[in-house]
Structure formats: C-alpha cells, structure tokens
Amino acid sequence: MRNALLALTLLAAPASAEVALHEAASGLDLFPCELSGLSCTSLTVPLDHRANDPAKTLEITFALSFASIESRGILFYFVGGPGGSGLASAENYLSSFDPSLTDYMDIVFVDQRGTGPVHGLSCPKAQAIFDIAPASLDEPEAALATARTYVADCTAELGQDAILAVVNTDQAIRDFEMFRQKLGAPKVWLYGESYGTQVAQAYATQFPEAIKGVIVDGVVDLNLSAEGFYRSYTLAAEELLAETLALCAEIVACKADMGGDAGEVYDALAARAAEAPVAVPLTLSDGSQVQRALTTGLLEANAFYALYSPEGRAGFLRALAAAGRGDLQPMLQLGYSNMYIDPETEIGQEDPGWYGAAYYAITCSDYASGPGTPEENAARILQEARALAPEAPRLLRSYYLERLACAFWPHQGPDRRPDPYAGGDWPTLVLNGDRDPITPISMAYSVLDNARSAYGVFMQGGPHVIWGRGLACPDAIVQALLYEGILPRAREQVCKQDVIADYVPLTLTEPTQMADPFAVAQAVETELQQLTPLGSWDGVHPGTFGCPHGGTLTASVGAESTDYRFTDCRFWPGLAVSGTGSDVASGGPDDGLALSLTFTGSQSGELSYHSSPVTEAWSLTGTWNGKPARTPREP
C-alpha cells in the first residue's frame, strides 16, 4: 500500500528532520513542566517587538515533547482560544493522538503571551457577571452598560496595563520565531487548531523560510472583518442548532423524553428566560438548597457550545428534555460548567488551561471595531445586530455581545485585515468539519481556494477540530504527511461521522420504573456518568457535590479506582440513595463499577450492583421492597 501511495503522490518533504529537537535544545536551560511530564524552557523576549526597548521584557515558556523513537520533524502546536494554555493542555492533547505522534515527532507547546501562570490575563469575577448578565437588543442601554462595566471591571481586576497592548497575534508569532532561532532555525511544521489557525497562517506568511508544512484545523479566514467573522459563525451556528433540535424527532429516546418538538421546547424556555431569569433550586455540597437563576446568557451559551461536537449536541438535548419536564438543574449546571462558574458561589473559577481575559485582549487587538468612537462603534454593532435578528433568532447574542466588549476595550486592532493566506512551497493541509459552529466550513474553503500547495480534508457531520479524535480520516492522512511526507491523494477528500452522538435517555421518568431494582441500579450508574459537576471534577482532590434533588455525592481517588460515597443522594424526587461505589480502571479483568447502596423513600431496599466494561455484563443482588432482588431473567 505504501509503495502504491508513493507512486501516485509526490514527496512533500524529506522524512527525517534537519535536526532533532533534543539536539537543538541541548544548550537550553530545561526544567520539568509543572502541569505535565514534559520538559520546559523559558525564553526572554521583548515586551514589544516593535519598540526597541531592551529594558522591557517578557518570559515566554515552551514545553517540549521529544520523539521517543526517531524524530521526523519538529511540530509547533498552537492551541485554540485565544486564551488557551498550551502548557496546561499539552498532556491531554498528546494522550488523545495515536501514540506514533510522540514516537516520531518532536512537538513544541507554548503559553502564548497573555496566557499561563506568569502573565496570564484572567478576570473570573468580572467574566462570570458578564456571561450571566442579560443583554437584550430590546434594552440597548442596558446591553451597552453590561459591556462597558465588564471592560472596566475586568481590566481593573487584571491590573496588568503594560501587557494589554502587546498581546496581539503579531507580537506572539515573533516570540515563536525567536524560539525557533534559539533552536538553530530548523524548518518546522505548524499545527493550529481554531484560533491557532490564525497563528499558523500569520506565522507562515511572515516567516516563510521557517516552514516545512502547515496544518490548520477548524480554520479561521483571516481576510474577514470582525463583522464578517461573527456574522459567518453566528449564521452557521443558528442553522446547526435548528438541525440539532430537529434531529431529536428522529431519535426514539430523545423524542420520547422531549414530549414534543425540541425546537418548541427550546423556544418556550428561551422566552421564559428572556422575560425574567428562571428560578432553579440548586443543591450545594453541604446538602443545603439555594435558589439560583437560569438566564438567557447561560441558556444561549449552552446551546452554542453544545454545537462544537456530536457528544455536546446529544448532551444538550438531554438537558433540554429534562428542562421540558420541569427539571432545570441539568441546564443550569451545564451553564456553570460552560462559563467556568463555581456552582457553590456563582463566582468565576480560575482555570490553568483557560485565560478568559486573554480571549478579549487578543481578539480585540487583532480586529478593529470600527473607525468611530467606542460609543459610535457600539451603536453601529447594535444596529447591525437588529438587521441580522431575523436570520439568527436563537443565537443573536453570539453575534453582538463580544463585539460590544471589544468596542470598549482599551486596545483596538488595525483597520486593514490581512490578505488571504497564500500558502507557499510547503504543503498546507486544511481540516474542517461541515457542522462547525465557530469556524464554519466556508472559511476553510476560502483558505483552501486561495492557498498554493493546499489540500483539504473535510468531515461531514464533524465537530469543531477533527484531528486526534481516533478516526482514520483525517488521522491517517495527517500522519502520512507528517511522518513520510506523503501528500494527500486528492486536493479535496471527505469523510463522515454522525451529527449527533448516542443519546442517553433520561432515567426513571415513570414512577412504575422504580419498582424494578435492576432498572434503578442502572439508572444510578447513568446519572453518575451524566452529573455535570462530577464531570468537571479535577479527579485528584476529594470533592463533594450536591445531588439534583437533595443530598450529596463525594468522589475520591483510590489506588486504581474512583470511589464514591452517596449520602441521601436524590437523583430523582422522593428516592434517596446512600452507600458506596468504586469504579476500577486498572486495565484488568476486574475493571468496572461496583455499587453497594441503600434506598429509602418511595422505594426501599439494599442493592449490590456490578457493571463491567470488559465483559459488557451486569449483575445484581439484594432486596427491594421486602423481596429478593437479583439479575433479571427472561420470562
């Protein structure tokens, strides 16, 4: 097969690197990275590359993954955002790829200026208030006040005025080029995902002599203005949300859970939230309950972020089905998770992998808000939003709210957009899903059509960012290019996956189902997997979480397991669960979830349950409502 491929294609580049990274980095001061098992090094760069002021500098930290078998190239990996930390994400990213990537490629991650623990820009308190706040076109002065207040409070919370003006992408790529020069100026591969595609395109354009090849995944069209970019993705997301809601009717369990048209359920909930924040009872980690509010901001954020992946779309439909039945906690908890808000306090959370203020600092200084004053630009943005409203009735906030914040941001981008990415003598591989809500496939087509030596691989039904999800397409195509220099077979190729992942039905929706102990035990397992606060747990320190209708669940880490303690935990009204559980994941034959539980309330019993991912078998013993309970038999 390989010989046939070689006969049909040209070699993009030699298979071996000019120099291996461990050799190029031999003169650097390396130290263990704090957030991964990689080696880190720091580089002193000018605070402002254009100022020629040697007294003002910045430390940029890089994480290095050395090829474990043979280096066939150096890959600079640029994460998304902007605001994502490359160092904090590195280990998770590497574990998601085929192991051959770290066998044969040297990989460099970076905490771009504005991210990371040293100079990261994060204002979680101001951010949480901004993300939850109402900002309706029906009340324009309130919307403007929300944006003004966010910018004032966020920049005050940051207290880093010196760096705010110099975190744009142009400054960042000069940092990366300084590091490449420090390595001895080898030619490198560039991989960018989402915002990282902006970095990769700009870097390759500015420093073509540095480039061995470019891979862009979830592609931003740099030629678009701010208005064009936001319009493009808002309309794509609006169309995808409509499709996602409509597809519920084709999924038997989703249709049954929803109890009606999913679009109508969503629109009814959105109308309630627009009229006034919807009160939701929330159980805290001490078991007490408080009243919280589901706002338009949280609801629209949930709908938008769900669209990034087939799994997210399925999860959102499940939360929406629960909301349609009157249970709003899943939707509220999903909003807290998406917005990095602590459910206990409603205060924004610090996250080592995400720097929310860097998102605005970089975006607002990469794109111009317009030629007028901040007030004039903001007024024009609202006017443009009113004109777009008929085409984006559900997700219009995505079009204008961030732009309003940028209108008031203290540093603005240049008036002129870059020329379209032209590519070069190196290969450019363009990757995109056709159901991408934030970098719609039209942007990828634009880049492909303008770039020289460019090839496209497009996923039908795919998510935002398609490489590294364990699918042969595009993974095998990317690997052949990186390891062997084999160009894609055709200029454009397509592959396919489901638009929506498997839908997980709501559990115990009918009182009669609680009479079946096996169904109840399986429902506990399902709700464990679906509990949003548990999904956000760091998996290191013990954590206690409020159960949806009262009581608590505590999770901790054992030697080879995740251990649970249920204390009057109510996943459903009227049925309390107490006891213990252990989810073993040792890679051995005994892996699986074991539960030893006592139930009180509308039903009573004691159950021992085991579920094995190895054998895909279940077992049950115990008592239920005074009678023996056992693994069910067919009648």
C-alpha positions as CSV (number, residue, x, y, z in Angstrom):
1,M,0.0,0.0,0.0
2,R,2.8,2.4,0.9
3,N,4.6,1.8,-2.4
4,A,1.3,2.5,-4.3
5,L,0.9,5.7,-2.4
6,L,4.4,6.8,-3.2
7,A,3.9,6.0,-6.9
8,L,0.8,8.2,-7.0
9,T,2.0,11.1,-5.0
10,L,4.9,13.5,-4.6
11,L,7.0,13.7,-1.5
12,A,6.2,16.9,0.4
13,A,9.5,16.9,2.3
14,P,12.2,14.5,3.5
15,A,11.0,12.1,6.1
16,S,13.8,13.0,8.5
17,A,14.2,16.3,10.3
18,E,17.1,18.6,9.7
19,V,17.8,18.3,13.4
20,A,16.1,16.5,16.3
21,L,14.7,18.7,19.0
22,H,16.7,17.1,21.8
23,E,19.8,18.1,19.9
24,A,18.6,21.6,19.1
25,A,17.5,22.2,22.7
26,S,20.7,20.8,24.2
27,G,22.0,24.3,25.0
28,L,18.8,25.5,26.6
29,D,18.0,25.6,30.3
30,L,15.4,22.8,30.6
31,F,13.3,22.1,33.7
32,P,10.3,19.9,34.5
33,C,7.0,21.4,33.5
34,E,4.6,21.9,36.4
35,L,1.5,20.8,34.5
36,S,2.9,17.8,32.5
37,G,5.7,15.3,32.3
38,L,7.3,17.3,29.5
39,S,10.5,19.4,29.6
40,C,10.0,23.2,29.8
41,T,12.2,26.1,29.0
42,S,11.7,29.9,29.1
43,L,12.8,32.5,26.6
44,T,13.2,36.2,27.3
45,V,11.6,38.2,24.6
46,P,11.0,42.0,24.1
47,L,7.8,43.2,25.7
48,D,7.1,45.0,22.5
49,H,9.0,43.7,19.4
50,R,8.4,47.0,17.7
51,A,9.6,49.3,20.5
52,N,13.3,48.5,20.5
53,D,13.4,48.9,24.3
54,P,15.7,46.2,25.8
55,A,14.7,47.1,29.3
56,K,11.2,45.8,28.9
57,T,11.0,42.1,28.5
58,L,8.7,39.1,29.0
59,E,9.3,35.5,29.8
60,I,7.6,33.0,27.4
61,T,7.6,29.4,28.4
62,F,7.7,26.4,26.0
63,A,7.0,22.7,26.7
64,L,9.0,20.2,24.7
65,S,8.0,16.6,23.8
66,F,10.9,14.8,22.3
67,A,10.3,12.0,19.8
68,S,10.7,8.7,21.6
69,I,11.8,6.6,18.7
70,E,13.0,8.8,15.8
71,S,12.5,12.4,15.0
72,R,10.9,13.0,11.6
73,G,10.3,16.7,12.2
74,I,9.6,19.4,14.7
75,L,5.9,20.4,15.1
76,F,4.9,23.7,16.7
77,Y,1.5,23.1,18.2
78,F,-0.8,26.2,18.6
79,V,-3.9,25.7,20.7
80,G,-7.3,27.4,20.4
81,G,-9.0,30.3,22.1
82,P,-7.4,32.7,22.0
83,G,-6.8,32.2,25.7
84,G,-5.9,28.5,25.8
85,S,-2.7,27.5,27.6
86,G,-0.6,25.2,25.5
87,L,1.4,24.0,28.6
88,A,-1.7,23.1,30.6
89,S,-3.3,21.3,27.6
90,A,-0.2,19.5,26.3
91,E,-0.6,16.2,28.1
92,N,-4.3,15.9,27.4
93,Y,-3.7,16.7,23.7
94,L,-0.8,14.2,23.4
95,S,-2.8,11.4,25.0
96,S,-5.6,11.9,22.5
97,F,-3.5,11.3,19.5
98,D,-2.2,8.0,18.1
99,P,1.0,7.1,20.1
100,S,3.0,7.2,16.9
101,L,2.8,11.0,17.0
102,T,5.1,11.2,20.1
103,D,7.2,8.3,18.7
104,Y,8.1,10.2,15.5
105,M,7.5,13.9,16.0
106,D,9.2,16.4,18.2
107,I,6.4,18.7,19.5
108,V,6.6,22.2,21.0
109,F,3.8,23.7,23.0
110,V,3.7,27.3,24.3
111,D,2.0,29.6,26.7
112,Q,1.4,32.4,24.3
113,R,1.8,35.9,25.8
114,G,-1.4,36.6,27.8
115,T,-1.7,33.0,29.0
116,G,0.0,30.9,31.6
117,P,0.6,31.5,35.3
118,V,3.2,34.3,34.9
119,H,1.4,36.8,32.7
120,G,-1.9,35.1,32.1
121,L,-4.9,37.5,31.7
122,S,-7.9,36.3,33.6
123,C,-10.7,38.2,35.3
124,P,-13.0,35.4,36.6
125,K,-15.2,37.6,38.8
126,A,-16.0,40.2,36.1
127,Q,-16.3,37.4,33.5
128,A,-18.9,35.4,35.4
129,I,-21.1,38.5,35.9
130,F,-20.7,39.4,32.2
131,D,-21.6,35.9,31.0
132,I,-24.7,35.7,33.1
133,A,-25.9,39.2,32.6
134,P,-28.9,39.9,30.4
135,A,-28.0,41.9,27.3
136,S,-31.1,42.2,25.1
137,L,-31.5,44.3,22.0
138,D,-34.8,45.3,23.4
139,E,-32.9,47.2,26.1
140,P,-29.9,48.6,24.3
141,E,-28.7,50.9,27.1
142,A,-28.6,48.0,29.5
143,A,-26.6,46.0,26.9
144,L,-24.1,48.8,26.4
145,A,-23.8,49.2,30.2
146,T,-23.1,45.5,30.6
147,A,-20.3,45.7,28.1
148,R,-18.8,48.9,29.5
149,T,-18.9,47.5,33.0
150,Y,-17.3,44.3,32.0
151,V,-14.4,46.0,30.3
152,A,-13.9,48.4,33.3
153,D,-14.1,45.7,35.9
154,C,-12.1,43.1,34.0
155,T,-9.1,45.5,33.3
156,A,-9.2,46.6,36.9
157,E,-9.2,43.0,38.1
158,L,-6.2,42.3,35.8
159,G,-4.0,45.1,37.0
160,Q,-1.6,44.4,34.1
161,D,-1.9,47.5,31.9
162,A,1.7,47.1,30.5
163,I,0.9,43.8,28.7
164,L,-2.6,44.6,27.4
165,A,-1.3,46.5,24.4
166,V,1.2,43.8,23.3
167,V,-0.7,40.5,23.4
168,N,-1.8,40.5,19.7
169,T,-1.0,37.7,17.4
170,D,1.6,39.6,15.5
171,Q,3.7,40.0,18.7
172,A,3.1,36.3,19.6
173,I,4.4,34.9,16.3
174,R,7.6,37.0,16.8
175,D,8.1,35.2,20.1
176,F,7.8,31.8,18.4
177,E,10.2,32.8,15.7
178,M,12.7,33.9,18.3
179,F,12.4,30.5,19.9
180,R,13.0,28.8,16.5
181,Q,16.1,30.9,16.0
182,K,17.2,29.8,19.5
183,L,16.9,26.2,18.4
184,G,19.2,26.9,15.4
185,A,16.5,27.9,12.9
186,P,15.3,24.4,11.8
187,K,12.4,24.3,9.4
188,V,9.2,23.3,11.4
189,W,5.7,22.1,10.9
190,L,3.0,24.3,12.2
191,Y,-0.3,22.9,13.5
192,G,-3.0,25.3,14.6
193,E,-6.5,24.5,15.9
194,S,-9.3,27.1,15.8
195,Y,-7.6,30.4,16.9
196,G,-4.3,28.6,16.4
197,T,-5.0,28.5,12.7
198,Q,-4.7,32.3,12.8
199,V,-1.3,32.0,14.4
200,A,-0.2,29.3,11.9
201,Q,-1.3,31.3,8.8
202,A,0.2,34.5,10.1
203,Y,3.5,32.8,11.1
204,A,3.9,31.1,7.8
205,T,3.2,34.3,5.9
206,Q,5.6,36.4,8.0
207,F,8.4,33.8,8.1
208,P,8.1,31.6,5.1
209,E,11.7,30.5,5.4
210,A,10.8,28.8,8.7
211,I,8.1,26.5,7.3
212,K,8.3,22.8,6.5
213,G,4.5,22.4,6.3
214,V,1.3,23.9,7.8
215,I,-1.8,22.1,9.1
216,V,-4.8,24.1,10.0
217,D,-7.8,22.5,11.8
218,G,-11.1,24.4,12.4
219,V,-10.0,27.2,10.1
220,V,-10.3,31.0,10.6
221,D,-10.4,33.1,7.4
222,L,-8.0,35.9,8.3
223,N,-9.4,38.1,5.5
224,L,-12.8,38.5,7.2
225,S,-13.5,41.6,9.2
226,A,-14.8,41.3,12.8
227,E,-18.4,41.8,11.5
228,G,-17.8,39.2,8.7
229,F,-16.3,36.7,11.1
230,Y,-19.1,37.0,13.7
231,R,-21.8,37.0,11.0
232,S,-20.4,33.9,9.4
233,Y,-20.2,31.8,12.5
234,T,-23.5,33.1,14.0
235,L,-25.5,32.1,10.9
236,A,-23.7,28.7,10.8
237,A,-24.4,28.0,14.5
238,E,-28.0,29.1,14.1
239,E,-28.5,26.6,11.2
240,L,-26.8,23.8,13.1
241,L,-28.9,24.5,16.3
242,A,-32.0,24.2,14.2
243,E,-30.8,20.9,12.7
244,T,-29.8,19.5,16.1
245,L,-33.2,20.3,17.6
246,A,-35.0,18.8,14.5
247,L,-32.9,15.6,14.7
248,C,-34.3,14.8,18.2
249,A,-37.5,13.8,16.5
250,E,-35.5,11.1,14.6
251,I,-34.1,9.6,17.8
252,V,-36.7,7.4,19.5
253,A,-35.5,8.0,23.1
254,C,-35.0,11.8,22.6
255,K,-38.4,12.2,21.1
256,A,-40.0,10.3,24.0
257,D,-38.1,12.3,26.6
258,M,-38.8,15.6,24.9
259,G,-42.5,15.0,24.9
260,G,-42.9,17.4,21.9
261,D,-41.0,19.3,19.3
262,A,-37.5,20.1,20.6
263,G,-37.5,23.5,18.9
264,E,-40.7,24.4,20.6
265,V,-39.3,23.3,24.0
266,Y,-36.2,25.4,23.5
267,D,-38.1,28.4,22.3
268,A,-40.5,28.2,25.2
269,L,-37.6,28.1,27.7
270,A,-35.8,30.9,25.9
271,A,-38.9,33.1,26.1
272,R,-39.3,32.4,29.8
273,A,-35.6,33.4,30.4
274,A,-35.9,36.5,28.3
275,E,-38.9,37.6,30.3
276,A,-37.1,37.1,33.6
277,P,-34.4,34.8,34.9
278,V,-35.9,31.4,35.7
279,A,-35.6,30.3,39.3
280,V,-33.9,26.9,39.8
281,P,-33.4,25.1,43.1
282,L,-29.8,24.0,43.4
283,T,-28.3,21.6,46.0
284,L,-24.9,22.7,47.4
285,S,-22.1,20.4,48.5
286,D,-23.3,20.6,52.1
287,G,-26.7,19.3,51.1
288,S,-28.5,22.6,51.6
289,Q,-30.6,24.1,48.7
290,V,-30.5,27.6,47.4
291,Q,-32.4,29.4,44.6
292,R,-30.4,30.2,41.5
293,A,-31.4,31.7,38.2
294,L,-31.2,30.3,34.7
295,T,-30.5,33.4,32.5
296,T,-30.6,34.0,28.8
297,G,-26.8,34.2,28.8
298,L,-26.5,30.7,30.3
299,L,-29.1,29.2,28.1
300,E,-27.7,30.6,24.8
301,A,-24.1,29.7,25.9
302,N,-25.3,26.1,26.5
303,A,-27.0,25.9,23.1
304,F,-23.9,27.4,21.3
305,Y,-21.2,25.3,23.0
306,A,-23.2,22.2,22.5
307,L,-22.8,22.5,18.8
308,Y,-19.0,22.0,18.9
309,S,-19.2,18.2,18.9
310,P,-21.7,15.3,18.3
311,E,-21.4,14.5,22.0
312,G,-22.2,18.0,23.1
313,R,-25.2,18.1,20.9
314,A,-26.6,14.9,22.4
315,G,-25.9,16.1,26.0
316,F,-27.6,19.4,25.3
317,L,-30.7,17.6,24.0
318,R,-30.8,15.5,27.2
319,A,-30.6,18.7,29.4
320,L,-33.3,20.3,27.3
321,A,-35.6,17.3,27.6
322,A,-35.2,17.4,31.4
323,A,-36.0,21.1,31.3
324,G,-39.1,20.4,29.3
325,R,-40.2,18.1,32.1
326,G,-39.6,20.8,34.7
327,D,-36.1,19.8,35.9
328,L,-33.9,22.8,35.1
329,Q,-30.9,21.8,37.2
330,P,-29.1,20.0,34.4
331,M,-29.4,23.0,32.2
332,L,-28.2,25.3,35.0
333,Q,-25.2,23.1,35.9
334,L,-24.3,22.8,32.2
335,G,-24.2,26.6,32.0
336,Y,-22.0,26.9,35.1
337,S,-19.6,24.4,33.5
338,N,-19.5,26.1,30.1
339,M,-18.9,29.5,31.7
340,Y,-16.3,28.4,34.3
341,I,-18.6,29.4,37.2
342,D,-18.4,27.8,40.6
343,P,-21.8,26.3,41.3
344,E,-21.3,26.8,45.0
345,T,-20.6,30.6,44.9
346,E,-21.6,31.7,41.4
347,I,-18.1,33.3,41.2
348,G,-15.9,32.7,38.2
349,Q,-13.3,30.0,38.6
350,E,-9.6,30.2,37.8
351,D,-8.6,27.6,35.3
352,P,-5.0,26.8,34.5
353,G,-5.9,25.9,31.0
354,W,-8.0,29.0,30.1
355,Y,-7.4,32.7,30.4
356,G,-10.7,34.4,29.6
357,A,-9.5,38.0,29.6
358,A,-6.7,36.9,27.1
359,Y,-9.5,36.0,24.7
360,Y,-10.7,39.6,24.6
361,A,-7.2,41.2,24.9
362,I,-6.0,39.2,21.8
363,T,-9.2,39.3,19.8
364,C,-9.9,43.0,20.4
365,S,-6.4,43.9,19.4
366,D,-6.4,41.7,16.4
367,Y,-9.6,43.0,14.9
368,A,-10.8,46.6,14.6
369,S,-14.2,47.6,16.0
370,G,-14.6,50.4,13.5
371,P,-13.4,53.9,12.7
372,G,-15.6,55.8,15.2
373,T,-15.5,56.3,19.0
374,P,-16.3,53.4,21.3
375,E,-19.9,54.7,21.6
376,E,-20.3,55.1,17.9
377,N,-18.9,51.7,17.2
378,A,-21.1,50.1,19.8
379,A,-24.2,51.8,18.4
380,R,-23.4,50.5,15.0
381,I,-22.9,47.0,16.2
382,L,-26.3,47.0,17.8
383,Q,-27.8,48.3,14.6
384,E,-26.1,45.5,12.6
385,A,-27.5,43.0,15.2
386,R,-31.0,44.3,14.7
387,A,-30.6,43.8,10.9
388,L,-29.4,40.2,11.4
389,A,-32.0,39.3,14.1
390,P,-34.5,37.7,11.6
391,E,-31.8,35.3,10.4
392,A,-30.5,34.4,13.9
393,P,-33.5,34.4,16.3
394,R,-32.0,31.9,18.8
395,L,-28.2,32.8,18.9
396,L,-28.1,36.5,18.1
397,R,-26.3,37.3,21.4
398,S,-23.3,35.4,19.9
399,Y,-23.1,38.0,17.1
400,Y,-23.0,41.2,19.1
401,L,-22.1,40.8,22.8
402,E,-18.4,40.0,22.4
403,R,-18.2,42.8,19.8
404,L,-19.6,45.3,22.2
405,A,-17.0,44.4,24.7
406,C,-14.3,44.9,22.1
407,A,-15.8,48.2,21.1
408,F,-15.0,49.4,24.7
409,W,-11.7,47.5,25.1
410,P,-8.7,49.9,25.6
411,H,-6.7,48.5,22.7
412,Q,-8.0,48.0,19.2
413,G,-6.8,46.1,16.2
414,P,-5.7,47.5,12.8
415,D,-8.3,48.8,10.4
416,R,-7.0,46.7,7.5
417,R,-7.4,42.9,7.5
418,P,-4.5,40.7,6.3
419,D,-4.5,39.4,2.7
420,P,-5.9,35.9,2.3
421,Y,-3.4,33.2,3.3
422,A,-1.4,32.4,0.1
423,G,0.4,29.3,1.2
424,G,3.9,28.6,-0.2
425,D,6.3,26.0,-1.4
426,W,5.4,23.9,1.6
427,P,2.2,21.8,1.8
428,T,-0.8,23.2,3.6
429,L,-3.4,20.8,4.9
430,V,-6.8,22.3,5.6
431,L,-9.0,20.3,8.0
432,N,-12.6,21.2,8.9
433,G,-16.0,19.7,9.9
434,D,-19.1,20.8,7.9
435,R,-21.0,21.1,11.2
436,D,-18.6,23.5,12.8
437,P,-20.4,26.3,14.6
438,I,-17.4,28.6,15.3
439,T,-15.2,28.2,12.3
440,P,-17.7,27.2,9.6
441,I,-16.5,25.2,6.7
442,S,-16.9,28.2,4.3
443,M,-13.9,29.7,6.0
444,A,-11.9,26.5,5.3
445,Y,-12.9,26.5,1.7
446,S,-11.8,30.1,1.3
447,V,-8.4,29.3,2.7
448,L,-8.1,26.2,0.5
449,D,-9.1,28.1,-2.6
450,N,-6.6,30.8,-2.0
451,A,-3.5,28.9,-0.8
452,R,-0.9,27.4,-3.0
453,S,0.0,23.7,-2.5
454,A,-3.1,23.3,-0.3
455,Y,-5.2,20.2,0.3
456,G,-8.5,19.8,2.1
457,V,-9.9,17.0,4.3
458,F,-13.5,17.7,5.4
459,M,-15.6,15.8,7.9
460,Q,-19.3,15.6,7.1
461,G,-21.2,15.8,10.4
462,G,-18.0,16.6,12.1
463,P,-17.1,18.7,15.2
464,H,-15.0,21.7,15.6
465,V,-11.4,20.5,15.1
466,I,-11.2,17.0,13.6
467,W,-7.7,15.7,14.0
468,G,-6.9,13.5,17.0
469,R,-10.4,12.0,17.7
470,G,-9.4,8.5,16.9
471,L,-10.8,8.3,13.4
472,A,-8.8,7.1,10.4
473,C,-10.0,10.1,8.5
474,P,-8.2,12.5,8.9
475,D,-5.7,11.0,11.3
476,A,-4.1,8.6,8.8
477,I,-3.8,11.3,6.2
478,V,-2.2,13.7,8.7
479,Q,0.2,11.0,9.9
480,A,1.3,10.1,6.4
481,L,2.1,13.7,5.6
482,L,4.0,14.3,8.9
483,Y,5.9,11.0,9.1
484,E,6.6,10.1,5.5
485,G,6.0,13.4,3.5
486,I,3.2,11.7,1.6
487,L,0.8,14.3,0.2
488,P,-3.0,13.6,0.3
489,R,-4.3,11.5,-2.6
490,A,-6.5,14.3,-3.9
491,R,-6.8,18.0,-3.4
492,E,-10.1,17.5,-1.6
493,Q,-11.3,14.5,0.4
494,V,-14.3,13.9,2.6
495,C,-15.2,11.6,5.4
496,K,-18.2,11.2,7.6
497,Q,-19.5,10.7,11.2
498,D,-22.8,11.1,12.9
499,V,-24.1,14.6,13.5
500,I,-25.2,13.6,17.0
501,A,-23.6,11.0,19.2
502,D,-25.6,8.4,21.1
503,Y,-28.4,10.0,23.1
504,V,-28.6,8.9,26.7
505,P,-32.2,8.6,27.7
506,L,-33.5,10.3,30.9
507,T,-33.8,7.7,33.7
508,L,-36.8,6.7,35.8
509,T,-39.2,9.1,34.1
510,E,-42.2,7.0,35.1
511,P,-43.0,6.0,38.7
512,T,-43.6,2.4,37.7
513,Q,-39.9,2.1,36.6
514,M,-38.8,2.5,40.2
515,A,-40.4,-0.8,41.1
516,D,-37.7,-2.6,39.0
517,P,-34.5,-2.7,41.2
518,F,-32.3,-3.6,38.2
519,A,-33.6,-0.5,36.3
520,V,-32.9,1.6,39.4
521,A,-29.3,0.4,39.8
522,Q,-28.6,1.0,36.1
523,A,-30.2,4.4,36.4
524,V,-27.8,5.3,39.3
525,E,-24.9,4.3,37.0
526,T,-26.2,6.5,34.2
527,E,-26.8,9.5,36.4
528,L,-23.2,9.2,37.8
529,Q,-22.0,9.5,34.2
530,Q,-24.2,12.4,33.4
531,L,-23.8,14.5,36.6
532,T,-22.2,17.7,35.2
533,P,-20.4,18.9,38.4
534,L,-18.8,15.4,38.7
535,G,-17.7,15.7,35.1
536,S,-15.9,19.0,36.0
537,W,-14.1,17.4,39.0
538,D,-10.3,17.6,38.8
539,G,-10.0,13.8,39.5
540,V,-7.3,14.5,42.1
541,H,-8.6,16.1,45.3
542,P,-11.7,14.7,47.0
543,G,-14.8,16.5,46.0
544,T,-18.4,16.7,47.3
545,F,-21.3,17.6,45.0
546,G,-24.9,18.3,45.6
547,C,-27.3,15.8,44.0
548,P,-30.0,17.2,41.8
549,H,-32.9,16.9,44.3
550,G,-31.1,16.8,47.6
551,G,-28.3,15.0,49.4
552,T,-24.7,14.7,48.3
553,L,-22.2,12.6,46.4
554,T,-18.5,12.5,47.3
555,A,-15.8,11.4,44.9
556,S,-12.2,10.5,45.8
557,V,-9.3,8.7,44.1
558,G,-8.2,5.2,45.2
559,A,-5.1,3.2,44.2
560,E,-6.7,2.1,40.9
561,S,-10.2,3.4,41.2
562,T,-12.6,6.3,41.6
563,D,-14.5,5.9,44.9
564,Y,-18.0,7.3,45.7
565,R,-20.0,7.9,48.8
566,F,-23.7,8.6,48.5
567,T,-25.4,10.4,51.4
568,D,-29.2,10.7,50.9
569,C,-28.4,11.5,47.3
570,R,-31.6,12.1,45.3
571,F,-31.1,11.9,41.6
572,W,-35.0,11.8,41.4
573,P,-37.6,13.3,43.7
574,G,-38.7,11.0,46.5
575,L,-35.9,8.4,46.2
576,A,-32.8,8.8,48.4
577,V,-29.6,6.8,47.8
578,S,-26.9,6.1,50.4
579,G,-23.9,3.8,50.3
580,T,-20.6,3.4,48.4
581,G,-19.3,2.8,45.0
582,S,-16.0,2.0,43.3
583,D,-15.1,2.4,39.7
584,V,-12.0,0.3,39.0
585,A,-9.9,1.2,35.9
586,S,-6.7,-0.8,36.2
587,G,-6.8,-2.3,32.7
588,G,-7.5,-5.7,34.2
589,P,-10.4,-8.2,34.1
590,D,-12.0,-6.8,37.3
591,D,-12.5,-3.4,35.9
592,G,-15.9,-1.9,36.3
593,L,-18.3,-0.1,38.6
594,A,-19.4,-1.8,41.9
595,L,-22.2,-0.2,43.9
596,S,-23.4,-1.1,47.4
597,L,-26.5,1.0,48.0
598,T,-29.4,1.5,50.4
599,F,-32.6,3.2,49.1
600,T,-35.2,5.0,51.1
601,G,-38.3,7.0,50.2
602,S,-40.8,5.9,47.6
603,Q,-38.9,2.6,47.4
604,S,-36.7,0.8,49.9
605,G,-34.0,-1.8,49.5
606,E,-30.4,-2.7,49.6
607,L,-28.7,-3.5,46.3
608,S,-25.2,-4.7,45.2
609,Y,-24.6,-4.0,41.6
610,H,-21.7,-4.5,39.2
611,S,-21.2,-3.3,35.6
612,S,-18.1,-4.4,33.6
613,P,-16.8,-2.6,30.5
614,V,-14.5,-5.6,29.9
615,T,-17.2,-8.2,29.7
616,E,-20.1,-5.7,29.0
617,A,-22.1,-7.7,31.6
618,W,-24.2,-6.6,34.7
619,S,-25.1,-8.4,37.9
620,L,-27.4,-7.5,40.8
621,T,-28.2,-9.0,44.2
622,G,-30.1,-7.7,47.3
623,T,-33.6,-6.9,48.4
624,W,-36.2,-4.5,47.0
625,N,-39.4,-3.5,48.8
626,G,-39.1,-6.5,51.1
627,K,-38.5,-9.0,48.3
628,P,-35.3,-10.6,46.9
629,A,-33.6,-8.7,44.1
630,R,-31.5,-10.4,41.5
631,T,-30.1,-10.1,38.0
632,P,-33.2,-10.3,35.8
633,R,-34.2,-13.4,33.8
634,E,-36.2,-13.5,30.7
635,P,-39.7,-14.8,31.3
